[in-house]
């Protein structure tokens, strides 16, 4: 290795780490900007903050060494919010840094807790791991930055104290939901083992993203509806305020007009009369600062006018105006004066009396407009002579003429003008009640005179106007007209207004929907984890089953509804001589010789249509065909199942060639022995019978007993041989039955007569309790043999002195013959073997009852060959009923 290559190799991990940090910072910033689109003002907290989840996932997947990416991403994100902070850049940078540190510490805390109490890497396949990861990474660790971030914003002045708790709550909820949603998505994209997490793309990621999209759409609609509702509520407040203001202004206009009518109707009005007329109105309405009469005084009448007023008791009266310094001085000579002649209330308005309004260019302009138009005109804002503070007022002016009915032009009105009635209104007093009501609703108010110069447009402004949310969508403007001037009424929501009128429904919809989405993600992780575990177990069990199937001695194969082989184990390969690959996908008839080969497909079709499968669940002997074309006997058991909604048949086969050979040898042996024994045994039975009958004369008692015992046992041996021969014939299919129609009762009576002596040996009585004269198609000898087996068994197992009952009953088109004993009954463990060959309840060498164990097996074969059925019913301790049924 060259030094240069060594340097590059050592640089590669650092480059990858820096790339990971840069990518994490970018993803944090981009996801944060998207999340903040759902932020609810006032404040910057959102109901979902995906970067919290991405940061946690990155720290878990790549280790704490990528913490710088979280810090840089958070710093850049919060720095991008700088225009929303009412502070200088240095403060904004400090805020962004503090929040970034909180976000980094939060991610590190969550990762540490998860490594400690959950362990990582983790496939999140069980409830405990998922619950702990979500709780520790979400609600627990997310407390950190929600406190740090909200406190930082509050200290920086970005949020108010009223909004602190809500922002902390939404910050915490947003981070928690961000962890619930973004962390699983990051794991699905990057976590290992990849096979498991890739399988969760369709089952977890897509449903999660789809649900998230639906929730956001619902939030947008809910937020839109709530925004409209907020606008409607805010508009309702402002409309009421404007309506109240307009109503008050109409009242002031009506008062002023009434005074103008009074002057027109009365001609000359004295000071006392004016006071009497307006005093009640002034006392009732504080919005009116003063009501004035403004006579038009020509220069030639000035001295006389001043003297007249002084004569009324106002010794210092003179027509005045303001000098450039704002001091009241005697009015400069002019062609015409428009002084304040009457003013009520006088107290508080002393400085106004005698003030020449024509000396103010703005007021003079309004006076001339009123005179020429013949209607009320409002002035712009003015600093009232009688006002001592900084508040503004305005005058509502109405001209008074000598003869109104003859005034058709401005020139005529100019010649006939007598003076003006003025209502002196202070804007603050007019808006007092309205402003207080709006302030109680956390709404700021400002009144703009649009016709005034820019520097003089503000007529009124709430003290809280500067803290209003000027950029809010709720801000409204309305126009009202007073005295020919347009006033623009502006309304701003204060921060507390948004706190008290917050969009709770939309936020609840978003938070609830996102929480549901997070819980859905957890549930899907759990389900997919369990599915993965189950699949792993299934694979293991399948492999185990495959090993078992490949090592069992019986052949096992499966076919579908069309007879196509689906599987073929090793034992089946050995039995049939085929490899599995040669059989799978082929029709199973390849394993069958004729005639099964051609009949199998038709059988499958018929069983599919009828729903009846004749060999399902029944073992039977069939013939199989090997690959070399040879045939062999086999046991076949078929069962059915449903796989992928389709029927599946499982076949279990066993080569019984050797067993059949042994059985054939056994049958040949039994047949040979039976025939070889039968001839000498017949002679022995005959000889012993003669001896027992006294053919050779009287014998000693002991000799008689010995001969009787020998004769009895030879008869039993003869019976055993006969039974063996019968069973051999039945198994070999060589027994032929002579079936004839004949009455049943004579056959039954013949059997009873032949067995009566046998019953006397056991002190048992046979009694026919129910009879039915019917005709059946049977072999008479064989039916008596069956009856003898039933009756002898009943006698053997009845108590001493007992009774065996026989009943013949007709049931529809069959006859049922019952042989009933009252013994101990058939033991429960023996009932399944009653009709099997060589089967006895007491099979020990010292059994008390005689018998070969073949009688009932032979009886079953005989009855079934005669078209009937055989069976028994038994109750422990009460007895047994053996029966057979034959068709009539």
C-alpha positions in Angstrom: 0.0 0.0 0.0 1.3 3.4 -1.0 1.1 6.3 1.5 -1.3 8.1 -0.8 -3.7 5.1 -0.7 -3.4 4.8 3.0 -4.3 8.4 3.4 -7.4 7.9 1.2 -8.4 4.8 3.1 -8.3 6.7 6.4 -10.2 9.6 4.9 -13.1 7.5 3.6 -14.8 6.9 7.0 -14.6 10.6 7.8 -16.1 11.5 4.4 -18.9 9.1 4.9 -19.6 10.5 8.4 -19.6 14.1 7.1 -21.9 13.0 4.3 -24.3 11.4 6.8 -24.2 14.5 9.0 -25.0 16.8 6.0 -27.8 14.5 4.8 -29.3 14.4 8.3 -29.1 18.2 8.6 -30.8 18.6 5.2 -33.6 16.1 6.0 -34.1 17.7 9.4 -34.5 21.1 7.8 -36.7 20.0 5.0 -39.0 17.9 7.2 -39.2 20.7 9.7 -40.3 23.2 7.1 -43.0 20.8 6.0 -44.1 20.2 9.6 -44.2 23.9 10.4 -46.8 24.4 7.7 -49.2 22.9 10.1 -48.2 25.2 13.0 -51.1 27.0 14.7 -50.5 30.7 15.5 -49.7 32.4 17.8 -46.5 30.5 18.1 -44.4 28.0 16.2 -45.3 24.6 17.6 -47.0 22.1 15.3 -49.1 19.0 15.9 -46.5 16.9 14.0 -42.8 17.5 13.9 -41.2 14.7 11.8 -37.6 15.8 12.4 -37.9 14.6 16.0 -38.5 11.1 14.7 -35.8 11.3 12.0 -33.2 12.5 14.5 -34.0 9.6 16.9 -33.9 7.1 14.1 -30.6 8.4 12.8 -28.9 8.4 16.2 -30.1 4.8 16.7 -29.1 3.6 13.3 -25.7 5.4 12.9 -24.7 6.1 16.5 -24.3 9.3 18.5 -21.5 10.4 16.1 -24.1 12.0 13.8 -25.4 14.4 16.5 -24.0 17.3 14.7 -26.5 16.8 11.9 -29.3 17.2 14.3 -27.8 20.4 15.7 -27.1 21.9 12.3 -30.6 21.0 10.9 -32.4 22.4 13.9 -30.3 25.6 13.9 -30.9 26.2 10.2 -34.6 25.5 10.6 -35.1 27.9 13.5 -32.9 30.5 11.9 -35.2 30.4 8.8 -38.0 31.4 11.1 -36.1 34.7 11.9 -38.6 37.0 10.3 -41.2 35.8 12.7 -39.1 36.9 15.7 -39.4 40.4 16.9 -35.8 40.8 17.7 -32.4 41.5 16.2 -30.4 38.9 14.3 -28.1 38.2 17.2 -31.0 37.3 19.4 -32.5 35.2 16.7 -29.3 33.3 16.2 -29.1 32.6 19.9 -32.7 31.4 20.0 -32.0 29.0 17.0 -28.9 27.7 18.7 -30.7 27.1 22.0 -33.5 25.2 20.3 -30.9 23.2 18.2 -29.1 22.2 21.4 -32.4 21.1 23.0 -33.3 19.0 19.9 -29.9 17.3 19.9 -30.0 16.5 23.6 -33.5 15.2 23.2 -32.4 12.8 20.4 -29.4 11.6 22.4 -31.6 11.1 25.5 -34.1 9.0 23.5 -31.5 6.9 21.8 -29.7 6.2 25.1 -33.0 5.2 26.9 -33.9 2.9 24.0 -30.5 1.2 23.9 -30.7 0.8 27.7 -34.2 -0.6 28.1 -35.1 -2.0 24.6 -31.8 -2.8 22.9 -30.9 -1.8 19.4 -30.8 -3.1 16.6 -34.3 -4.4 17.2 -36.8 -5.8 14.8 -39.8 -4.4 16.8 -41.6 -7.7 16.5 -43.3 -7.9 20.0 -45.5 -5.7 22.1 -42.9 -5.0 24.8 -40.2 -3.7 22.4 -42.6 -1.5 20.5 -44.2 -0.1 23.6 -40.9 0.8 25.2 -39.4 2.3 22.1 -42.4 4.5 21.4 -42.8 5.6 25.1 -39.1 6.3 25.7 -38.4 7.8 22.3 -41.7 9.7 22.4 -43.5 11.0 25.5 -40.5 10.7 27.8 -37.6 12.1 25.8 -39.7 14.7 24.0 -40.3 16.5 27.3 -36.8 17.9 27.0 -36.9 20.1 23.9 -40.6 21.1 24.4 -39.5 22.8 27.7 -36.2 24.1 26.3 -37.7 25.4 23.0 -40.9 27.0 24.5 -38.9 28.7 27.2 -36.4 30.0 24.7 -39.2 31.5 22.5 -40.8 33.0 25.5 -37.6 34.7 26.7 -37.0 35.9 23.2 -40.4 37.5 23.1 -41.6 35.3 20.2 -44.6 34.0 22.2 -46.5 35.6 25.1 -47.1 34.2 28.5 -50.7 33.5 27.5 -49.5 31.2 24.7 -46.7 29.5 26.7 -48.6 26.5 27.9 -50.3 25.9 24.6 -47.0 26.1 22.7 -45.3 23.8 25.2 -48.2 21.3 24.8 -48.3 21.4 21.0 -44.5 21.2 20.8 -44.5 18.1 23.0 -47.4 16.5 21.2 -45.8 17.4 17.8 -42.5 15.8 18.7 -44.2 12.7 20.2 -46.3 12.2 17.1 -43.3 12.9 14.9 -41.4 10.1 16.7 -44.5 7.8 16.3 -44.7 8.3 12.6 -41.2 9.3 11.3 -39.1 6.8 13.3 -40.8 3.7 11.9 -40.6 5.1 8.3 -36.9 5.8 8.8 -36.4 2.2 10.1 -38.3 0.8 7.1 -36.0 2.8 4.8 -32.7 2.1 6.5 -32.9 -0.4 9.3 -31.5 -4.0 9.3 -32.2 -6.8 8.7 -33.3 -5.4 5.3 -35.5 -8.4 4.4 -37.7 -7.8 7.4 -38.0 -4.1 7.0 -38.4 -4.2 3.2 -41.4 -6.5 3.8 -42.9 -3.7 5.9 -42.9 -1.2 3.0 -46.3 -2.4 1.7 -47.7 -3.5 5.0 -46.6 -0.5 7.2 -45.1 2.4 5.3 -47.8 2.7 2.6 -50.8 2.5 5.0 -49.0 4.9 7.3 -48.4 7.4 4.6 -51.9 7.0 3.2 -53.4 7.6 6.6 -51.1 10.5 7.2 -52.3 12.1 3.9 -55.9 11.6 4.8 -55.4 13.1 8.3 -53.6 16.2 6.8 -56.4 16.6 4.2 -59.0 16.5 7.0 -56.9 19.0 9.0 -56.7 21.3 6.0 -60.5 21.2 5.6 -61.1 21.6 9.3 -58.6 24.4 9.5 -60.2 26.1 6.5 -63.6 25.8 8.1 -62.3 27.1 11.4 -60.5 30.0 9.7 -63.7 31.0 8.1 -65.4 30.8 11.5 -62.7 32.9 13.0 -63.1 35.5 10.2 -66.8 35.4 10.8 -66.4 35.9 14.5 -63.9 38.7 14.1 -66.0 40.3 11.4 -69.0 40.1 13.7 -67.1 42.0 16.4 -65.9 44.7 14.0 -69.3 45.0 12.3 -71.0 45.6 15.6 -68.3 48.2 16.5 -68.8 50.0 13.2 -72.6 49.9 13.5 -72.4 51.4 17.0 -70.0 54.1 15.8 -72.2 55.0 12.8 -75.3 55.1 15.1 -73.5 57.5 17.5 -72.4 59.7 14.6 -76.0 59.8 13.2 -77.1 61.0 16.6 -74.5 63.7 16.7 -75.5 64.7 13.2 -79.2 64.8 14.1 -78.4 67.0 17.2 -76.5 69.4 15.0 -79.2 69.5 12.4 -81.8 70.1 15.1 -80.0 73.2 16.2 -79.7 74.4 12.6 -83.4 74.0 12.2 -83.9 75.9 15.5 -81.9 78.9 14.2 -83.7 78.9 10.9 -87.1 78.7 12.5 -86.5 81.2 15.2 -84.6 83.9 13.4 -82.5 85.6 16.0 -81.6 83.3 18.9 -80.3 84.7 22.1 -77.5 83.2 24.1 -79.9 82.1 26.9 -82.2 80.5 24.4 -79.3 78.6 22.8 -78.2 77.4 26.2 -81.6 76.2 27.1 -82.0 74.3 23.8 -78.7 72.4 23.9 -78.0 71.9 27.6 -80.1 68.8 27.9 -78.4 67.1 24.9 -74.9 67.9 26.2 -75.7 66.5 29.6 -76.9 63.2 28.1 -74.0 62.6 25.7 -70.4 62.9 26.7 -69.2 62.4 23.1 -70.0 66.0 22.4 -67.3 68.3 23.7 -69.3 71.4 22.8 -72.1 72.8 20.7 -71.4 76.2 19.1 -72.9 79.0 17.1 -70.5 80.5 14.6 -71.8 83.8 13.2 -70.3 85.3 10.0 -69.0 88.8 11.1 -67.9 91.3 8.4 -64.9 93.4 9.2 -67.1 96.5 9.4 -69.2 94.8 12.1 -66.3 93.4 14.2 -66.2 96.3 16.8 -69.9 96.4 17.3 -70.1 92.6 17.6 -67.3 92.5 20.2 -69.0 95.3 22.2 -72.3 93.5 22.1 -70.9 90.3 23.5 -69.0 92.3 26.3 -72.3 93.9 27.1 -73.8 90.4 27.8 -71.3 90.0 30.6 -68.1 88.7 28.9 -65.9 91.8 29.6 -62.8 90.3 28.1 -64.4 89.1 24.9 -62.6 89.6 21.6 -62.3 87.8 18.3 -59.0 85.7 18.6 -56.7 83.5 16.7 -53.5 81.6 17.4 -50.1 83.0 16.6 -47.3 80.8 15.2 -46.4 79.9 18.8 -49.9 78.6 19.5 -50.8 81.5 21.8 -54.3 83.1 21.6 -54.1 86.7 20.3 -56.5 89.2 18.9 -57.5 88.3 15.4 -55.7 90.1 12.6 -57.7 92.4 10.4 -59.7 90.4 7.8 -62.7 90.9 5.5 -64.7 88.4 7.4 -64.6 86.5 10.7 -66.3 83.4 11.8 -65.9 83.4 15.6 -67.4 81.2 18.2 -70.4 83.2 19.3 -72.2 80.8 21.6 -70.6 77.7 23.2 -72.2 75.2 25.5 -71.2 74.1 27.9 -69.3 77.2 28.6 -67.3 75.8 31.6 -64.3 74.2 30.2 -64.7 75.8 26.8 -63.9 79.4 27.8 -60.9 79.7 25.5 -63.2 78.7 22.5 -65.5 81.7 22.9 -64.5 84.3 20.3 -62.0 82.1 18.5 -62.0 82.9 14.8 -62.3 79.5 13.0 -61.6 81.2 9.7 -58.1 81.8 10.9 -57.4 78.0 10.5 -57.0 77.2 6.9 -58.2 73.6 7.3 -61.3 74.6 9.2 -62.0 77.5 6.8 -61.9 75.1 3.9 -64.5 73.0 5.6 -66.6 76.1 6.4 -66.6 77.2 2.8 -67.4 73.6 1.6 -70.4 73.5 4.0 -71.6 77.0 2.8 -71.3 76.3 -0.9 -72.8 72.8 -0.6 -75.5 73.7 1.8 -75.0 70.5 3.9 -73.0 69.2 6.9 -69.3 69.0 6.5 -66.8 67.5 8.9 -63.3 68.9 9.4 -60.1 66.9 9.6 -58.5 66.3 13.0 -57.9 69.5 14.9 -56.3 70.4 18.2 -59.2 72.0 19.9 -58.7 75.4 21.5 -60.4 74.2 24.6 -58.4 70.9 24.8 -55.5 70.8 27.2 -54.1 67.3 26.3 -52.9 65.7 23.1 -56.2 64.3 22.1 -57.7 65.2 18.8 -61.2 66.4 17.9 -63.1 67.5 14.8 -66.0 69.8 14.0 -69.2 68.9 12.3 -70.4 72.1 10.6 -73.9 72.9 9.2 -74.5 76.3 7.5 -77.4 78.6 8.5 -78.9 80.9 5.8 -81.3 83.8 5.8 -83.8 82.4 3.3 -83.3 78.7 2.4 -86.1 78.5 -0.2 -84.4 81.0 -2.5 -80.9 79.5 -2.5 -80.3 77.5 -5.6 -76.6 78.1 -6.2 -73.3 78.5 -4.3 -73.3 82.2 -5.1 -76.7 82.7 -3.6 -75.7 80.7 -0.5 -72.5 82.9 -0.2 -74.7 86.0 0.0 -77.3 84.6 2.4 -75.0 82.8 4.9 -75.7 83.9 8.5 -73.4 81.5 10.3 -72.8 77.9 11.2 -73.9 75.4 13.8 -70.9 73.4 15.0 -70.7 70.2 17.0 -67.3 69.9 18.6 -66.6 66.2 18.9 -63.6 64.5 20.5 -62.8 61.3 18.7 -61.6 59.5 21.8 -64.9 60.2 23.6 -67.0 59.1 20.6 -65.1 55.8 20.4 -64.8 55.4 24.1 -67.4 52.7 24.6 -66.7 51.0 21.3 -62.9 50.9 22.0 -63.4 49.6 25.5 -65.6 46.8 24.2 -63.1 45.9 21.5 -60.3 46.0 24.0 -62.2 43.5 26.2 -62.3 41.2 23.1 -58.5 41.7 22.6 -59.0 43.7 19.4 -57.1 46.9 18.7 -58.7 49.9 16.9 -57.5 52.7 14.7 -59.4 55.4 12.8 -57.9 57.0 9.7 -59.2 60.1 7.9 -58.4 59.2 4.3 -58.9 62.8 3.1 -56.4 64.3 5.5 -52.6 64.7 4.8 -50.6 61.6 5.6 -49.2 63.1 8.7 -52.6 64.0 10.0 -54.7 60.9 9.0 -54.7 59.2 12.4 -57.8 60.4 14.3 -57.7 57.7 17.0 -55.5 54.7 17.8 -55.8 52.1 20.6 -52.9 52.0 23.1 -52.5 48.3 22.3 -52.4 49.0 18.5 -48.6 48.5 18.3 -48.8 45.0 19.8 -51.5 43.9 17.4 -50.9 41.2 14.8 -50.6 43.5 11.7 -49.9 40.5 9.4 -52.8 38.5 10.7 -55.4 37.3 8.1 -58.1 38.4 10.6 -57.2 42.2 10.3 -60.1 44.1 8.8 -60.8 47.6 7.4 -64.2 49.3 7.1 -65.2 52.6 5.7 -67.8 55.0 7.2 -68.7 58.5 6.0 -69.3 61.5 8.3 -69.8 65.0 7.0 -68.6 64.2 3.5 -65.3 62.6 4.8 -64.4 58.9 4.6 -63.0 57.4 7.8 -61.2 54.0 7.5 -61.8 52.0 10.6 -59.0 49.4 11.1 -59.1 46.4 13.4 -56.2 44.2 14.5 -56.4 41.0 16.7 -54.1 41.1 19.7 -52.0 38.0 20.5 -54.4 37.1 23.3 -57.3 37.1 20.9 -55.8 34.2 19.0 -55.1 32.4 22.3 -58.7 32.7 23.4 -60.1 32.1 19.9 -57.7 29.3 19.0 -58.7 26.7 16.4 -59.1 23.8 18.8 -61.2 21.6 16.6 -58.7 21.7 13.7 -55.8 21.1 16.1 -57.7 18.3 17.8 -58.5 16.8 14.4 -54.9 16.9 13.4 -53.4 15.8 16.8 -56.0 13.0 17.2 -55.6 11.9 13.6 -51.8 11.9 13.8 -51.9 10.1 17.1 -54.2 7.5 15.5 -51.7 7.3 12.6 -48.8 6.7 15.0 -50.8 4.0 16.9 -51.7 2.4 13.6 -48.0 2.4 12.8 -47.3 0.6 16.1 -50.0 -1.9 15.4 -48.8 -2.6 11.9 -45.3 -3.0 13.2 -46.6 -5.5 15.8 -48.7 -7.4 13.2 -45.8 -7.6 10.7 -43.4 -8.5 13.4 -45.7 -11.4 14.5 -46.2 -12.3 10.9 -42.5 -12.4 10.3 -42.0 -14.5 13.5 -44.8 -16.8 12.4 -43.3 -17.1 8.9 -40.0 -18.0 10.4 -41.6 -20.6 12.6 -43.6 -21.9 9.7 -40.4 -22.1 7.6 -38.7 -24.0 10.4 -41.7 -26.3 10.9 -42.0 -26.8 7.2 -38.3 -27.8 7.1 -38.8 -30.1 10.0 -41.9 -31.6 8.3 -40.0 -32.0 5.1 -37.3 -33.9 7.0 -40.0 -36.1 8.6 -41.8 -36.7 5.4 -38.6 -37.6 3.6 -37.7 -40.1 6.3 -41.0 -41.9 7.0 -41.5 -45.4 5.6 -44.9 -44.6 4.0 -45.2 -42.9 0.7 -47.0 -39.5 0.9 -48.1 -37.5 -2.0 -50.6 -34.7 -2.6 -52.8 -33.9 -5.6 -55.1 -31.1 -6.6 -58.7 -31.2 -7.7 -57.5 -32.1 -11.2 -55.4 -35.0 -10.1 -52.1 -33.2 -10.6 -49.4 -34.3 -8.2 -48.2 -31.4 -6.0 -45.7 -33.2 -3.7 -43.9 -36.6 -3.6 -41.8 -37.7 -0.7 -38.7 -39.9 -0.7 -40.6 -43.0 0.5 -43.0 -42.6 -2.4 -40.0 -42.4 -4.7 -38.7 -45.7 -3.3 -42.1 -47.4 -3.6 -43.0 -46.3 -7.2 -39.4 -46.0 -8.5 -39.9 -42.4 -9.8 -38.0 -39.3 -8.8 -40.2 -36.5 -7.3 -39.3 -34.3 -10.3 -40.7 -36.9 -12.7 -44.0 -37.0 -10.9 -44.7 -33.5 -9.6 -46.9 -31.6 -12.2 -48.1 -34.9 -13.8 -51.4 -36.6 -13.4 -51.6 -39.2 -10.6 -53.0 -41.8 -13.0 -49.4 -42.5 -14.0 -49.1 -44.4 -10.7 -52.2 -46.6 -11.4 -52.6 -49.7 -13.6 -55.8 -50.4 -15.6 -58.7 -50.1 -15.0 -58.0 -47.4 -12.4 -55.9 -45.5 -14.9 -58.8 -44.6 -17.1 -61.4 -44.3 -14.4 -59.6 -41.8 -12.0 -60.3 -38.5 -13.9 -64.0 -39.4 -14.2 -64.1 -40.2 -10.5 -62.6 -36.8 -9.6 -65.1 -35.0 -11.8 -68.0 -36.9 -10.3 -66.9 -36.4 -6.8 -66.3 -32.7 -7.4 -69.8 -32.3 -8.8 -71.6 -34.3 -6.2 -69.5 -33.2 -3.3 -69.1 -36.9 -2.3 -65.6 -38.5 -2.2 -66.0 -42.2 -1.8 -62.6 -43.1 -0.5 -61.9 -39.9 1.6 -61.1 -41.0 5.1 -61.3 -44.7 4.3 -58.3 -47.0 4.0 -58.4 -49.6 1.3 -56.3 -52.0 -0.6 -55.5 -51.0 -4.2 -53.0 -51.9 -6.9 -50.2 -49.5 -7.7 -48.0 -49.3 -10.8 -44.2 -48.8 -10.7 -42.0 -46.9 -13.1 -41.0 -50.2 -14.7 -44.6 -51.1 -15.4 -44.9 -53.8 -12.7 -47.9 -53.8 -10.3 -48.0 -54.3 -6.6 -50.6 -54.3 -3.8 -50.7 -51.3 -1.5 -52.7 -49.8 1.3 -54.1 -46.4 0.3 -55.6 -43.8 2.7 -56.8 -40.5 1.3 -57.7 -37.4 3.2 -58.8 -34.0 1.9 -58.0 -30.4 2.9 -58.3 -26.9 1.6 -55.2 -25.0 0.5 -55.4 -21.5 -0.9 -59.2 -21.9 -1.2 -58.7 -25.0 -3.4 -59.2 -28.6 -2.5 -56.1 -30.7 -1.8 -56.0 -34.5 -1.5 -53.3 -36.2 0.6 -52.5 -39.8 -0.2 -50.7 -42.2 2.2 -49.5 -45.4 0.6 -47.7 -48.5 1.9 -46.4 -51.4 -0.2 -48.0 -54.5 1.3 -46.5 -57.0 -1.1 -44.7 -58.8 1.8 -47.7 -58.6 4.0 -49.9 -60.2 1.3 -47.3 -62.9 0.8 -47.3 -63.7 4.6 -51.1 -63.7 4.7 -51.3 -66.0 1.8 -48.9 -68.4 3.5 -50.9 -68.2 6.7 -54.2 -68.9 4.9 -52.6 -71.9 3.2 -51.2 -73.1 6.5 -54.5 -72.7 8.3 -56.4 -74.4 5.4 -53.9 -77.3 5.3 -53.9 -77.8 9.1 -57.6 -77.5 9.3 -58.3 -80.1 6.6 -55.6 -82.4 8.0 -57.1 -82.2 11.5 -60.7 -82.4 10.5 -60.7 -86.1 9.2 -59.0 -87.7 12.2 -60.9 -85.4 14.6 -64.2 -86.6 13.1 -63.2 -90.2 13.8 -62.1 -89.3 17.4 -65.4 -87.5 18.0 -67.4 -90.5 16.7 -65.4 -93.0 18.9 -65.7 -90.9 22.0 -69.4 -90.5 21.4 -69.9 -94.2 21.2 -67.9 -94.7 24.3 -69.8 -92.0 26.1 -73.1 -93.6 24.9 -72.2 -97.0 26.4 -71.6 -98.8 23.1 -68.9 -101.0 24.7 -70.8 -101.6 27.9 -70.8 -100.0 31.3 -67.6 -98.3 32.3 -66.3 -97.1 35.6 -67.4 -93.6 36.7 -63.9 -92.1 36.5 -63.5 -93.5 33.0 -66.9 -92.0 32.0 -65.8 -88.6 33.3 -62.6 -88.7 31.4 -64.4 -89.8 28.2 -67.0 -87.1 28.6 -64.3 -84.5 29.0 -62.4 -85.7 26.0 -65.6 -85.8 23.9 -66.5 -82.2 25.0 -63.1 -80.8 24.1 -63.0 -82.7 20.8 -66.3 -81.0 20.0 -64.8 -77.6 20.9 -61.8 -78.4 18.7 -64.0 -79.4 15.9 -66.0 -76.1 16.2 -62.7 -74.1 16.2 -61.6 -75.9 13.0 -65.0 -75.2 11.4 -64.7 -71.6 12.3 -61.2 -71.3 10.9 -62.3 -72.9 7.7 -65.3 -70.6 7.4 -63.2 -67.5 8.1 -60.6 -68.7 5.5 -63.4 -69.1 2.9 -64.8 -65.7 3.7 -61.4 -64.0 3.5 -60.5 -65.8 0.3 -64.0 -65.0 -1.2 -64.6 -68.7 -1.7 -67.7 -69.1 0.4 -70.9 -69.3 -1.6 -74.3 -68.6 0.0 -77.6 -70.3 -1.0 -80.0 -67.3 -0.7 -83.7 -68.2 -0.8 -86.9 -66.4 0.3 -88.2 -68.2 3.4 -90.0 -67.3 6.7 -87.7 -66.2 9.5 -89.6 -67.5 12.5 -89.1 -71.3 11.8 -85.3 -70.6 11.4 -85.3 -68.8 14.7 -87.2 -71.6 16.5 -84.8 -74.2 15.0 -81.8 -72.3 16.4 -83.5 -72.0 19.8 -84.1 -75.7 19.9 -80.6 -76.6 19.0 -79.1 -74.2 21.6 -81.4 -75.0 24.5 -79.2 -77.8 25.8 -76.3 -75.4 25.7 -78.2 -72.9 27.8 -79.0 -75.5 30.4 -75.3 -75.9 31.0 -75.2 -72.3 32.2 -78.7 -72.5 33.8 -79.9 -69.9 31.4 -83.4 -69.8 29.9 -84.2 -68.5 26.3 -87.4 -66.6 25.9 -89.0 -65.2 22.7 -90.6 -62.0 23.8 -91.6 -60.4 20.4 -92.2 -62.2 17.2 -93.0 -61.1 13.7 -93.9 -63.4 10.8 -91.8 -62.1 7.9 -90.0 -63.5 4.9 -86.4 -62.8 4.3 -83.9 -63.8 1.6 -81.1 -65.7 3.4 -79.0 -68.8 3.5 -80.9 -70.8 6.1 -77.9 -72.7 7.4 -75.8 -69.6 7.8 -78.5 -67.5 9.4 -78.9 -70.3 12.0 -75.1 -70.2 12.5 -75.3 -66.5 13.2 -78.2 -67.0 15.7 -76.3 -69.8 17.4 -73.3 -67.4 17.9 -75.6 -64.7 19.3 -77.4 -67.1 21.6 -74.4 -69.0 22.8 -72.6 -65.7 23.6 -75.6 -64.4 25.5 -75.8 -67.6 27.5 -72.1 -67.5 28.4 -72.3 -63.9 29.7 -75.6 -64.1 31.5 -75.7 -64.6 35.3 -76.7 -68.1 36.7 -80.5 -68.5 36.5 -80.7 -65.6 34.1 -82.8 -65.1 31.0 -81.9 -64.4 27.4 -84.6 -62.6 25.5 -85.1 -62.7 21.8 -87.2 -60.2 19.9 -88.1 -59.9 16.2 -89.3 -56.4 15.2 -90.4 -55.1 11.8 -89.3 -51.5 11.1 -90.5 -50.2 7.7 -88.9 -52.4 5.1 -86.4 -54.2 7.4 -86.6 -56.8 10.1 -84.5 -56.5 13.2 -83.6 -59.6 15.3 -82.4 -58.8 18.9 -80.7 -61.1 21.4 -80.6 -59.5 24.8 -78.8 -60.7 27.9 -78.6 -59.1 31.4 -75.0 -59.7 32.1 -72.2 -57.2 32.9 -72.2 -55.6 29.4 -69.3 -55.1 27.0 -66.3 -53.3 28.5 -65.9 -49.8 27.0 -62.3 -50.5 25.9 -63.4 -53.6 24.0 -66.3 -52.2 22.1 -64.3 -51.2 19.0 -62.9 -54.7 18.7 -66.1 -56.8 19.2 -66.3 -57.9 15.6 -62.6 -58.3 14.9 -61.1 -61.8 14.4 -59.8 -63.6 17.5 -61.1 -60.8 19.7 -62.3 -61.5 23.2 -62.9 -59.2 26.2 -60.9 -61.6 28.4 -58.0 -62.8 26.2 -55.9 -64.4 29.0 -55.0 -68.1 29.0 -57.1 -68.5 32.1 -60.3 -66.8 30.7 -63.4 -68.3 32.2 -65.5 -68.3 29.1 -64.8 -70.5 26.1 -64.8 -69.5 22.5 -62.5 -69.0 19.6 -63.0 -65.2 19.1 -64.2 -65.9 15.6 -67.9 -66.3 16.0 -68.9 -62.6 15.9 -66.4 -61.8 13.1 -67.9 -64.6 11.0 -71.4 -63.5 11.8 -70.6 -59.9 10.7 -69.3 -61.2 7.3 -72.3 -63.5 6.8 -74.9 -60.9 7.6 -73.3 -58.2 5.4 -73.1 -60.8 2.5 -76.8 -61.3 2.9 -77.4 -57.6 2.6 -77.9 -56.8 6.2 -76.1 -54.9 9.0 -75.0 -56.1 12.4 -74.4 -54.2 15.7 -74.8 -54.1 19.4 -75.9 -51.8 22.2 -74.5 -52.3 25.7 -75.0 -50.6 29.1 -72.3 -51.4 31.8 -73.9 -53.5 34.6 -77.2 -53.9 32.8 -76.5 -56.2 29.8 -76.1 -56.2 26.0 -78.3 -56.4 23.0 -76.7 -57.9 19.9 -78.8 -57.4 16.7 -78.8 -57.8 13.0 -81.1 -56.3 10.4 -82.2 -57.8 7.1 -84.2 -56.3 4.2 -87.7 -57.8 3.7 
